[in-house]
Amino acid sequence: MPIHDQGYRRYAGTRAGTGTNWVVITRAGIRTMLAKRAFLGLLLASLAPFLFRVLQIYASANSPQLASLAPVTAETFRDYLDGFAQHLFIFFITVYVGAGLIANDRRANALQIYLSKPITRGEYIFGKLAILMAFLALVTWIPAITLLLVQVAFAGNFTFLVNNAYLFPAITIYAFLEILMAASTMLALSSLSNSSRYVAVLYAVLLFFTQAIYGVMYAVTRSSSFSWMSLSASLSQMSSVIFRQPLRYETPWPVSLLVIVGAIAVSALVLERRVRGVEVVA
């Protein structure tokens, strides 16, 4: 009978790179969401504002009369990204995708399993964050950049793009700011509860309550200088700055930016506190 050597053998394979485990989490999360028909329907519905702007660009390029009534300018792209319909779809997608990202893992006690593997807290958080950011980019940054290309195609020249060369970085910066604030805030709230429904309610309350506070202050003072109290208004103020449009509110734009950065920073602190391998009792 042959005797096999059971001694130590040097590993002959390749070593996996560190810091890339988040990709597995992101890929699995994206596949899970794309398998849901209701979510696919929501994504298709979110194309409505994009298609409306495509029709506007087409009409403006082919009809001088319509071009004077609804001209395509830099403000058109700002209004697309900062419009009510766009914000509404961003809200629904954020809630649909983000509410259960961590809450479901907490309910199933999966955090201990995740973090007992060679996955760091940073990789876990970034992997979950990337899921929501990817879908939000799909309805904000990608359509807005596509609109730029559509404008060039319908116009048949690069005049608009050359005269408004700042639009590409403006779209990118604003979309990233909006996506990061929505995704980080939702992920932080998701880490606070085991119920995705409760998280969805918390997120809705956060947005609508801050907007309501600003509405009350405006009704009392008749001044928009308190717009910093609203996360949505702060984003709108920054959209005017980034797209070089007149400011919508009296609040200094650095204050609005500070509110957005503060919301992201607080979300990061909450995630650092709540995402651990053992249950944390507040």
HELIX and SHEET records of a PDB file:
HELIX    1   1 TRP A   22  LEU A   34  1                                  13    
HELIX    2   2 ARG A   37  ALA A   45  1                                   9    
HELIX    3   3 ALA A   48  ASN A   62  1                                  15    
HELIX    4   4 PRO A   64  LEU A   69  1                                   6    
HELIX    5   5 ALA A   74  LEU A   81  1                                   8    
HELIX    6   6 PHE A   84  GLY A   98  1                                  15    
HELIX    7   7 ALA A  103  ARG A  107  1                                   5    
HELIX    8   8 LEU A  111  SER A  116  1                                   6    
HELIX    9   9 ARG A  121  VAL A  139  1                                  19    
HELIX   10  10 TRP A  141  ALA A  155  1                                  15    
HELIX   11  11 THR A  159  ASN A  163  1                                   5    
HELIX   12  12 LEU A  167  SER A  190  1                                  24    
HELIX   13  13 SER A  196  THR A  221  1                                  26    
HELIX   14  14 SER A  224  MET A  229  5                                   6    
HELIX   15  15 LEU A  231  ILE A  242  1                                  12    
HELIX   16  16 TRP A  253  ARG A  274  1                                  22    
END                                                                             
